[in-house]
Amino acid sequence: MSSPDGFLPFISAQLHYLLNHHRDSIKVEQAWSGSRYNPGSFDRFTLLIPYCLDYIKWDIIYNAEFPLAPPDVIFGPEDEDFHPFHMVDGELGDSRLVKSCLSDWNNKDPSRLFALIQELRDKYMSYQKKRVGEVDDDRLKFEISTILSREGIEMHMSSGLEKPEEVKFAVPLTDMNINKMVDARSWRHEQKIYLQVVYPVGRKYVSAPSAPRLKLISTLELKSLFSIDDVKLPPWLDGMCLAEYLPHLEQLLQRQVILVLFS
């Protein structure tokens, strides 16, 4: 028997818990059934999970005919080397399973999918950080070394046959607590402004590398109060690094946000 949303009841309970409790605005892109005996009930779906100011797509595959089993997760084609629950022994090269929230799966616990997605997203962050750290680009290595102390930075390495390699950073601008500035507004999530920074991966030394691509992005609710698209970014000077650029940007934004809020 299906729930009103078309999912089997235990899947529906886990999915609703995830969508209502996760700090990010996760979305369901599509849902379908893989059951021969109950084709009218959904037991698999695609999640759009915010990451690095974009979305990653993961297919969550339950099995309606084996409801006690945990779901399988299929990652995107770019992440075929992402094996979150396998650890490779450095000396022997052997792969072994590591303990995870799948080890004590309980399909009657509505929070289990939430715990799984959170654990996988944390491991995905570490996986992408490792990939970016292995890039053979001196400029990128230097940039990473100067900003790692900042909290909340996410990074993503993209590559493919039809597009150039590039590394993207999502940098929360931490010197601003917008929620404290606007006590009267009841926002579900903490409001933030991020700087998206995109570096092309260069294999050769360049004495004067070009500026990265820069874009400001704010959380959705903040857009109703403050138009981030109207902010003119300060210039990126020759020889500048991200650690030098960020304080200037945060001071500029601080002044503009205060001007909007109290004008």
Secondary structure, 3 states (H helix, E strand, C coil): CCCCCCECHHHHHHHHHHHHHCCCCCEEEEEECCCCCCCCCECEEEEEEEECCEEEEEEEECCCCCCCCCCEEECCHHHCCCCCCEEECCCCCCEEECCCCCCCCCCCCCCHHHHHHHHHHHHHHHHHHHHHHCCCCHHHHHHHHHHCCCCCCEEEEEEECCEEEEEEEEEECCCCCHHHHCCCCCCCCCCCEEEEEEEECCCCCCCCCCCCEEEEEECHHHHHCCCHHHCCCCCCCCCCCHHHHHHHHHHHHHHHHHHHHHC
